[in-house]
């Protein structure tokens, strides 16, 4: 769906997956049930000839369930959401400044169950949650035969990971349990500058420099 005019425009779209219908038709009785969907929306506002603002959002989900003939079962689920705010500023015909602010979150979960003799003998459950946000700046300028570009980006990320495993005791073995959680945070930074020189329509050269760094501030 898309609508708008010269000043304001909007767009929305969505997709759905029907893999389970295909699998059920060509491989019946396999116990495989996947599903997928996503949605995307965008709003653009052109305040004047110099300022344009774009706001975008995306959400998606991907699920899978697998059931074996002996009742062993595996489930996975992944969901993510993203949002971007983009501001384009054109102070002159030769200069463009683009600023982007973004944030996202992704969650991945997996569950597995193993049966022996009709009874549950093992169980695994893990969860990963990642949140990040940041900003990016991009400046482009043209002068004579040169096109100079410079920019920087900074991003902060937080990740939580949880894992649980339980194996029930059988004859001659012990009951086993694993349970732990890990949290990490980190910052990423990058900066670049480049110069493209085009003395003629058929000849161009480019030179550039980029610096990237990342660090984890805490591990637990």
C-alpha angles and dihedrals in degrees: 000000000000133000140154148098138247092295106035131024133172134193134184132179139170137189133199129194124220100187092134090064092053093046091047091053100046100027108028118184095024094119094227115141116174124171134181139179139159140179132205131187133180133187120191124192122186105195093180141322091295104041129057125168126194125189117190135177133185132185127179140174131194120185133180131183121185121185121185125209091254090056095258106150136198126186130182131179129184124183129173139176130194134184129187132188112194124188120188117194121187108187092171141000090266102042132067126178118192122189122187127187116188143174136180144173129201128188124192121183130179129185126184130184126189123194131199122187091352093303129104109258102168140020132185127185126174132170131190123189122183126185124181139166138173151137135253130199125196124182123187125184133175125206125168105310095343130093110192121194129184134168150152138210134195127186134180121203135190122190128185120189124188125184131183128175129175127183117186118227120258129188109308095005137093131246106257127204130175120186126164143141130208127192125188134179128190145168127220124198132182137173134179144176130189141174124207114196119194111181091173138010090259100043130060136156130193133199125182147163129210133184126194130180136169134180138181111226098192139013123189 
